[in-house]
């Protein structure tokens, strides 16, 4: 596993419950290998993504192509130097989608090989392409009602994806039994962490929930995620704290304790590792901006 592998924290695009980003590249671009719990969809509007690596597969996209990166799957991107490159990224938080589709942790999206689609899937794919185009163009508008339309389009996209392009994780043909087990186990671990990050949890509690030993949990997680369980737990806590920090009137100590940190020092260390600056500095900057 490469040394530049990193975890990417996916924040939402307020007021939407998802993250949207419009890429317009006129220079070479490289996004190092990383992973996240969110499910990511990439839609190429114009030009091409020269090398989009998802797991062990490498894709060169063309206009109208949709790619999915399933939760916890390592991926990297190399964009060639073309001024007409345009793409839209849609990242859907795992917990948000799971609230509508409880079987999500046992499912896997298959969208990256259109040649294998059934006639029904081909029809659904064309509808998806149309919706992604609408999403991209509406996202660039400036009027105050655009987010209502964006939410409607996103809901239609998710319904099509869940209806036509999900498979039980155990039945996915391009996954080995070992890979299926790994993804299922990682979902179990990360889901527990994301649901209990505010509590005083660690290796003991997570291992007990997953019915595995602490030693196995630590080794398994480090092997497949390239960071420790503790680092992942602090990343999740920092992510939630960051979102709260932008709007809350709580003190730094209250923010730390309500998000599972033992204190400000631990929270600052986690923030610095994830965001490159401490929570204390971000807090002071926000207060100065609001004064």
ZIVEN-V893404 format. One record per backbone hydrogen bond with DSSP energy under -0.5 kcal/mol. CO is the residue of the C=O (numbers start at 0). NH is the residue of the N-H. Records with the same first field share a line. If there is no record, write none. Layout:
CO = NH ; NH
This chain:
1 = 4
5 = 34
6 = 8
7 = 9
8 = 10
11 = 13
12 = 15
16 = 92
17 = 12 ; 19
18 = 90
20 = 22 ; 88
21 = 23
22 = 86
24 = 84
28 = 78
29 = 31
30 = 76
32 = 5
33 = 74
34 = 7
35 = 71
37 = 39
38 = 91
39 = 68
40 = 89
41 = 43 ; 66
42 = 44 ; 87
43 = 63
45 = 85
47 = 49
48 = 60
50 = 52 ; 77
51 = 53 ; 58
52 = 54 ; 75
53 = 56
56 = 53
58 = 51 ; 60
61 = 64
64 = 43
66 = 41
67 = 69
68 = 39
69 = 72
73 = 54
74 = 33
75 = 52
76 = 30
77 = 50 ; 79
78 = 28
79 = 81
81 = 84
84 = 24
85 = 44 ; 45
86 = 22
87 = 42
88 = 20
89 = 40 ; 91
90 = 18 ; 92
91 = 38
92 = 96
93 = 97
94 = 98
95 = 99
96 = 99 ; 100
100 = 103
101 = 104
102 = 105
103 = 106
105 = 168
107 = 166
108 = 110
112 = 115
113 = 116
117 = 121
118 = 122
119 = 123
120 = 124
121 = 125
122 = 126
123 = 127
124 = 128
125 = 129
126 = 130
127 = 131
128 = 132
129 = 133
130 = 134
131 = 135
132 = 136
133 = 137
134 = 138
135 = 139
137 = 140
142 = 145
144 = 147 ; 148
145 = 149
146 = 150
147 = 151
148 = 152
149 = 153
150 = 154
151 = 155
152 = 156
153 = 157
154 = 158
155 = 159
156 = 160
157 = 161
158 = 162
159 = 163
160 = 164
164 = 109
166 = 107
167 = 170 ; 171
168 = 171
171 = 174
175 = 179
176 = 180
177 = 181
178 = 182
179 = 183
180 = 184
181 = 185
182 = 186
183 = 187
184 = 188
185 = 189
186 = 190
187 = 191
188 = 192
189 = 193
190 = 194
191 = 195
192 = 196
195 = 198
198 = 200
201 = 205
202 = 206
203 = 207
204 = 208
205 = 209
206 = 210 ; 211
207 = 210
212 = 216
213 = 217
214 = 218
215 = 219
216 = 220
217 = 221
218 = 222
219 = 223
220 = 224
221 = 225
227 = 231
228 = 232
229 = 233
230 = 234
231 = 235
232 = 236
233 = 237
234 = 238
235 = 239
236 = 240
237 = 241
238 = 242
239 = 243
240 = 244
241 = 245
243 = 246 ; 247
250 = 254
251 = 255
252 = 256
253 = 257
254 = 258
255 = 258 ; 260
256 = 259
262 = 266
263 = 267
264 = 268
265 = 269
266 = 270
267 = 271
268 = 272
269 = 273
270 = 274 ; 275 ; 276
271 = 275
277 = 281
278 = 282
279 = 283
280 = 284
281 = 285
282 = 286
283 = 287
284 = 288
285 = 289
286 = 290
